[in-house]
Amino acid sequence: MSLRWLLVDDSARFLEAARALLERGGVEVVGIASTGADALSQARETAPDVVLVDLDLDRRTASTSRTGSWATYPQ
């Protein structure tokens, strides 16, 4: 069984490259998001095992992703 990944970055180029690389290695990418809010929504829908987040997202988006909002995500 492969781990299910959600990729979060504001660069579409990075997201597509990361997705291609991970999938070539047999990793299941269940979603990609460009904002923290979108990432939380997709995480609730897809239940990924791993969430790879760009920590250089704009402060509001990144802080939303890294703070209490993720606390509501079911483990």
N, C-alpha and C positions, 0 to 999 in steps of 0.2 A: 504494500500500500504506500503510495506516494503522499508526502505532505502537501497540503493545499495552501497556496500562497496568495496573498493580496498585496499588490504593489501600489505604493502611493508616492507620487512625485509630480511636480508641476511642469516637468519637461516631457512632452509627448515622445520626443526622440529617445530619451532614456527609457521610458516605460516600454516602448516597442522593442528596443534592443535587449533590455533585461528579460522581457517576456520570451523573446526568441531564444536567448541563451539558456534560460531556465528550462523551457520546454524541450530544447534539444538535449538537455541533461536528464530528462524524464520527470521533471517537476511539474505538478499540476498548478497552473496559475488560474485561480478562480475569478479574479477580477483585477482591474486597474482603476485607480482614482487619481484625480489631480488636486483635490482639496481634502482637508480633514473631515469635513462634514460628509462629503461623498464617500470617503473611506469608512466612516462609521456606519453609514447606511448600507454599503456593500458588505461590511463585516457582519452585520445583523442578518443579511439575506444569504450569504454564502458560507458562513461559519469557517473561516480559514484557520489553519493551524499556525501559520506564520504571517505576520504583517510587516513588510519592509517599508519603512517610512523615511522619506527625505527630511532630515532635520533642518534643512535650510528653507523650508516653505516659509512664506511670509509669517510674521509673528502670530497673527491672529489665528490663521489656519493651523499652524504647527502647535501652538499652545492648546488649541481645542483638541487636537489629536492626542497630546501627551498628558493631559490633565484629567479631571473628573469624568469627562465624557466617556473615556474608555473604561472607567470603573463600572459603567452600566452594561458593558458588553459581557454577555454570558461566557463563563470560562468553560 
